[in-house]
Amino acid sequence: MTQDASVRVLLVEDNPGDARLVEILLSEVGTTSFEITHAERLSEALEHLSRSEYDVILLDLSLPDSSGVETVDQMRAAVHHMPVVVLSGQDDEDTALRAIQGGAEDYLLKGHGDGGLIARSIRYSIERKRSEERLAYMAQYDHLTGLTNRALFQDRLEQALARAKRSGALVALMFLDLDRFKAVNDTLGHGTGDLLLKKVAERLEGSVRETDTVARIGGDEFSIILEGLTEAEDAALVARKIIDKLVQPFVLDGHEVFVTTSIGIAVYPSSNGDSLLTDADSAMYCAKEQGRNTYRFHTPEMNAQVRERLNMESKLRRALDQEEFLLYYQPQVDLTTGMIVGTEALLRWQHPELGLVSPGKFIPMLEDIGMMVRVGEWVLQTACRQSKAWQRDGFPPLRMAVNISARQFSRRDLIDTVVGVLTETGLDPNYLELEITESLLMEDIKANSRLLDELKTSVEGLRVSIDDFGTGYSSLSYLKTFPIDLLKIDQSFIRDITTNSDDAAITTTIIVLAHNLRLKVIAEGVETEEQMTYLREKGCDEAQGFYFSRPLPADEFTKLLVRGGSLLGVSC
């Protein structure tokens, strides 16, 4: 509180002379102006408090309708948040101590101080009360978002469960985690990440009732308590509403940012009170494994899945040091000549006990446990070294395509990493292609376009392709913004290209659009001769898929190169 601020004082004093003296003494304090409202009884004071706001209460203990420390107790019961300064004629240390213990901020004796002393006591009491309120707030609410914090959330959950036991209603607990939030932090900075969390909190609160509790548990994790439900499907409706709200773009510091959420739901009494949060957390991990941007309810089987996941994570953390990772290579074929013109490096995990683990199972896990950057650098280095080795063995140079993850792309040392790997392996940049997904590029068009410009300027000859093209939400007009060389049509369009007119139309449009922008097109997931023939007729430049060859270990891919010849019409 500033010294020149006006302080609203409720003076509760039944002696008119004493009341007048206090007014005079405070009026002589030049640093602060005091607006004094006088009440002669406790009941009159309580009426004033019900109608108006005050900064402090100056309270006499001897009133016509109340006396002694009980006066402080009654005042505290009525207004617990307002500072109280006792101004009493009772020079009794025991009474003073009991008044302070009862909630008064200070105890002053009448006739034992001037206006300056009273004013200082008032200021001290107000600031002390404000400090107590700030500390109480900080202990219960998240300082960044203003949401309930973990401590208050736990208390609210216990209360909700107690009410549910009495009423027989359901309580749903939702556990939410933002998908790929770290990529936003790494790309745009922690300031933008904090702003995103605030905006997410606002949307979450706007998705539930006032009686529900939204809490920030930590980092990018949130939890919601839904009370008074009649069926579990009520929670599903809320989950779908949240997903729809969060998928809408956020505009932060001039950047358009997209974020999704994975939601786990546990319902009491199906889950007991002690395990409710753990069950919701387990369900959230299940939602992530099901593709993210979705929700899942807890089932008893989920606990076993979580244990299996933790065991898998433990093995995965050791995989790089144990040299359990290896690369497979899938040829990319020129649809005019049928010759192999490139290859895509694909990460595989060969565990001594688990065998060859599905990429769909362990690659998202690498992202979650923060290993994607280290493993991605290993992939880049190994692929470039293999490409150079094939050249030294006398094979025609092939373009090596390497996928770049969101974590790698968001790191500021990406350019240095690429330059370092090319220098170390001796591979000409003309034979390296970095594949970046469409959805990743669209997260921040301007920033990503600048990064790609810097990358291609620093590494002359490097090629960049957009992977999984057509599955994202980009406007096709943005394509000319990015310095790219090639579009990869997602296999979801290729699968039914000869039987589904929509897929055929989309594929044809992408091919024409790319050629108009002087870009090459490669189709992935080609499995039949009919698909290959259709793409060739429509002018698609290249293709890869099981029709030509499955992904192969390096030694088997070498045999494919040794055999040579066209792969058109020859299913491998």
N, C-alpha and C positions, 0 to 999 in steps of 0.2 A: 504494500500500500504506500502511495506517495504521500509526502508530508502535507501537500496542499490539497489533498482530496477531502471532500466533504463527508463527514462521518455521521450516519444516522443513529442516534442514541435513544433507546427507550429507558427512561428514568423511572423506576418503580420506588416511590418514596411517599409515605403518608404524612410527613411533616412538611407543610408548605414552606417554612423558613429554611429547612435543610435543602429542599428542592431548589429554592431560589438561589441559595448560596452556591450550589453546584453549577447552576447555569451561569452565574457571574464568574466563578473561577474558570470555567471552560471558555468563556467568551474572551478572557484575557490572554489565552494562549494564541499567539499570533500565527503560528505555523500551520494550524489546522482549524477549519471551521466545523462546528458541531451543530447538527439539526436535532434539537431535543424535543421529544414527546414525553409528557409527564403523565403518569398513572399513579393513583393513590392506593389502589388495592391490587391484589394478585389477579382477581377475576377481571378487573378492568384492563390490566396489562395483557392478559390472554386474549381479550377481545381485540385489542390493537394488533397483536401478533397475527390474528386470523385474517385481518384486513390488509396489513401493510408489511413491508420488508424492512428490517433493521440490521445494522452492522454489529451492534453490541447492546447488551442489557446491563444497566447499572441497577443493582438490586439490594434493597434494604431487607434485612431478615425479620424485622418486627413490623408486620402489617396487620390491619384490622381483621383480615380473613386468613392470615397464615403467619406463623412465627417459627423462628429457629431454622435449623438446617433443612427441615422439611420444606421450607420455601424454595430452596435450591432444587430439592428432589422434584417438586411439582413443576417447577419451571423447566427442568431438564427433560421431564417426561413429555412436556408439551412441545418443546423446541430443542431437540438434542444437537442440532447443527449450529446453533448460534452461541457465540462466546458470552459468558456471564462473568461480570466483575461484581463481587459483593462489596457494598459500601455500608458498613455497619457501625453502630455505636458500641458493640460488644467487644471489649478488649479481652478476649478469651482465646488462648492459643489452641485449646482443644476444639472449640467451635470453628476456628479458622481452619484447622486441619481437616475436620469433618466436612466443611464446606468445599475445600479443594478436592477431597476424596469423592465428594458427591458430584463433581463435574464443573465447579467454578474454576475459571482460569486464574483469578487473583482475589485477594482479600485485603481491602483497605479499611482503615479506621477513620471515622468522621473526625474532623478537626486535627488530623495528624499529617496533613499534606496540603500543598497548594494545587492550583490548576495544572501546573506542569506535571506533577506526580500522577494525578488522575489521568491526564492525557496520555502519558507514557504507558500507564497500565492498560488503557484502552487499546493503544496501538499494539502493544505486546500481545494482548489477549486475542486481538483479531488475527495477527500474523501467526500466532501459535495455532489457532483453530484452523486457519487455512493450510498450514503445514501438515497438521494432523489429517485433514481431509485429503491433501495431495498424497500423503503416504498411504492412507487407506485405499485411495483410488489406484495407486501404483501397485498395491498388493493384490488387487482384484481384477484389474483391467490391463489389457495389452497396450503398451505405450504407443505402438505404431498405428494400429487400426482402431483402437478404442473398444474392441470387442472384449467380451469376457475372457480372462486368461485361464490357464490350466487349473489353478487353485480354486477360483470361484466356480469354474465349470464343474469340478468334482463335487462341490457342495450342492450346486443346482441339480446335478444328476442324482445325488442321494435323496434330495427332496422330491424330485420327480418320481423316483421309484417308490418312495414311501406313500405318495399320493396314489400311485397306480395300484399298490397292494390294497389300499382301502377301497378304491373305486372299481377295480377290475378292468380298467382301461389298459390299452397298450402304450408302451413307450418305445419309440424308435430312436436309435443312436446312429447318426451318420458320420462317417470318417472320410474326409476329403483330402486329396493330395493333388496339387497342380501338376499337370504333365509338362515335363521339360522346362520347368521354371528356371533351372540353373542356366539354361541357354540364354534366357532373357538377361539374367544378371551378368553373364560373361560377355554378351554382345553389347548391351546398352549401358551396363554399369549398375552398381547396387542402388544408386539413387532412383533410377527408373524402376528397378525391381521393387523397391519399397513403395513407390507410387502405385505400381501394379497391385501389390498386396492390399493397399488401402481401397482401391477401386473394386477389387474382388470382394472385400469385406462388405462394401456398400451393396453390391449386387446380391450377396448371400442374404443380408438382412432384408433386402427387398423381396426375397423369394419365400419368406416364412412369415408366420403370424407373430404378433407382438408378444404372445405368451411363450413362444419358443425361444430357445437359447442358442446363439451362434457364438462360438469361441474360436480363438486362434490358439492352437495347441503348441505351435512352434514352427519356425521356418515358414514353409509354404503349406503347412498342414492345418486344417480347420476341422471342427466338429460341431454337430448340430444336435440338440435334444428336441424331439418332437413329442409332445404330451397329448394325452386324451384321444388317441387314435382308436378307431373301431376295428380296423383291419390293416394288415401289413401293406396292402396296395396303396393306402394313403401316403405312406412314406415314398413309394415308387413315384407317385405323382409329383411330390416335391423334388425328388431327385431329377426327374425329367425336366422340370421347370428350371432347376439350377443349371443343368447341362445346356439347355437352350439359351439361358441368359449369358453364361460365360463364353459360349462359342462366338458371341458377337464381338467384333474387334474393339480393343481399347486404344484410345488415342492418348499417348503419353509423351509429353515434351516434343510434340511434333511427329512422333513415330506412331505408326499403326501397328499394334501388337496383338497377336492372336494367342490365346491360351485355352486349354481344355482341362477337364478334371476327371479323375477316377474316383468313384464313390463306393464305399463299403457300408452296408446297412445291417445292423443287428437289432432284433426286436425282443423286448421283454414282454412276457416271461419265457419265450422260446430260448433265449439266452438269459442266464441268471445275472443278477446285478453285478457280481464280482467279475464276470468275464465279458461284460457287454462291450467295453472299449476294445479289448483284445479281439473279440469276435468281429467287430466292425473293421478293425485294422486288417484282419485276415481277409475279409471280404473285399476290402479296397485293393489288396495285392492281387486278388483274383480278377478284379475288374481291369487292372493294368495288364495282366497276362492275356486277357480276352481282347486286347486291342486298344485300351484306354478310351477316354471320352465316353465312358459308360458307367453303369452301376451294377453291383451284384449284392445279393442278400447272403448272409452267413448261413452255412450249412455245417453239420458235424464233420463232413469230409474236408472242410477247409483247413482245419487245424493240422491234419496230416499233410496237406499241400504246403502249408507254411513251413513245417519241419523239413519237408523235402527241399523246399526252396533254400532255406538256410544252409542245409547240407551242400546243395549245389553251389551256392555262393562261396562257401568255404573252399570247395575244390577249384572253382573258377579263379579265385584270387591267386592260386598257386600255379595256374596253367601256363602263364607266360614264362615264369622262371623255370618251370619244369619242361619247357619246350614242347608242350602238348598241342600248340596251335600249328596249323599248316594251311597252305593256300591250295585251292583247286582253281583251275582255269577253264573258262568256257569260251569257245571260239566265236568270233563275230565275223560273219560271212558277207562278202559283196554279192548282192543279189543279181548282178549282171554277169559276173564271171564265175561265181561259186567258190572263189578263193578266200582263204582265211586272211583277213586284213587286220584283225585285232583280237584281243582277248580280254575278258573281264576277270579280275582277281577276286575270288570269293573265299571268305574266311571259314575255316572248319576247325572243330575241336575234337581231337582224338584222345579220349581219356582212357587210361589203362584198365579201369573197371567198368566205366559206363559205355565204352566204345565210342563210335562216332555220334556226337550229340547234335541234334537238329539246330541249325542256326537260328530258327525262329524261337528257340527256347533259351539260348544263352546270349545272343546279341543284345536283346533288350535288357538283360540282367547286367551286362557289361556297362550299359548306360547308367543303370540305377546305382551300381556300386562304385562309379567313378573311374572305371578302368578303360573307358573307350578311347581316350586320348593316347595312352601308352600303347594299347593294342593297335590303334589306327596307325600310329607311326611305324610300328613293326610291320604292319601290312604293306604300307607304302614302300618301306625300305626293301622288304623281301620281294615284292612284285617287281620293283625297278631292277634289283639285282638279277632276278630270273630273266627278265627281258633282255638285259645286257648279255647274260650268259648264252641265250639262244643266238644272239647276233654273233658272238665270238665263235659259236659252233658252226657258223656259216649259213644259218637260216635267214631268209629275208626279214628285215625289221618289221615288227608288229607293233601296233598301237596298244599300249597296256592301259586298261581302264581300271581305276581304283575308286571305290566309294569313299566319300568324305562324310563323316558323321557330323551331327549338329554341334557336338562338343568341340571337335577339331576345327570346324569352320568358324566357330565363335572366338577362338583363341587368337590373340594378336600376333603370336609368333608363327602362324600358319605359313606365311611366305618364307620366313627363315627356315622352317622345317622342310618345305618342298625344295628350296634351293640347296640346302645341306644334303638331302638325300640324293638329289641328282648329281651333285658334285662328288659325293662319296662313291656312288655306284658307277659313275661315268656314263649314265644314260642320257642321250640327246633329248631335250625337252619336247621335241617334235613327236616323240613316241610315248609320251605320257598324257593320259586323259583323266581328269578329275570329274567324278560323277557326284552331282549335288541334287538332292530331291527338290521337286517343285515347291512343296509346302515350306521347306526351310528358306528358300529364296524369297518367298512371299511374306515372310514375317516382318521384314523391314527392307523394302525395295531399294530405297536410296542408299542406305548403309551397305547393303549387300552388293549393290551395283558398284559402289566405290571400291569395295574390297576386291571384287573380281577384276576391276580395271587395274588396280595396283598389282594384283597377282599376275595378270597377263603381261603387264609392262615389265615387271621384275623378272619374269621367266618367259622369255621370248620363245614362241613356238608351242607353248603349252596349250592343250585343248581342254575345253570345259563343256560338259554335257549336262542337260537337265534330265534326271532320272525319274521314272514313274510319271511321265508327263500325261496330263489329262485327268489325273485323280485328285488334283488339288482344287483350289478355289480361285485361281488367278484369272485375271482378265487377259485375254490373248494379246491385247495391245501392249502389255508390259514386256512382251518378249523382246521387243527392239531396244528395251532399256538395258538388258544384260549383254555383256560381251561373251556370248556363248557360241559354240560351233556345231552342236548336235543336239537333237531331241530324241529321247528314248520313249517310244510309245509303250505304255504300261500293258503288261500281259493280260490284264482284265478285259481289255478291248479286243485283243487278238484271239482270245479263247473261242469266242462265238462269232468271229468276223465273217464267216461264210454262211451263217444261219440267222444272225441278228442284224436287221437293217440299220438299227441305231448305232451299233458298234462299228459296222462297216462305214456308215456316214461320218462318224467321229474320226475314224482312222484316216479316211480319205481326206477329210478337211485338214487334219494335222499335217499330212504329207504335203498338201498344196500350200498351206500356210508357211511351213518351214522352208520350202523351196523358194517361195516369194521373198522370204527374209534371208535367202542365201545360206540356209542352214541344211545340214545333212540330217537324215532320219534313220534311226535304227529301231526295229521292232523286237521286243523281247518276249520270250515264251512261245515261240513258234514250234509247234509239235507235229503238224501234219503237212503233207504235200499241198493240200488244198489251200491252207493258210499261206504257205510260201508262194504259191502261184498267184494268189490274189494280191499279195503285197508287191510282188514283182511287177504285175500288170499295172498297179497303181503308181509305180515309180518309186517305191520305198528303196532307199539306198542299200541298207544292210539289215541283217537279222541275226538273232541268236536264239537258241532253244534246243530242246531235246531232238527235234527233227534232224539237226546237224550233229549235235553231240551233247552229251551230258557234261557237267563240270568234271574235269579230270585232274588227278594229281600231276605234278610237273613231269614225271617220267613218262606217264601215259600220253600227256599232251605232246611231248617230244616225239613219240611214235606217230602221232597224227601229222605232225609237221614233216617227219621223214617220209611218210606215205605220199603226201602232197596231193595235187590234183583238185578238181572241183568237188564241192560237197553238195551241189544241186542234184536232186534226184537220188542221193545216196544217204539214206537214213542210218545214223550211227547208233 
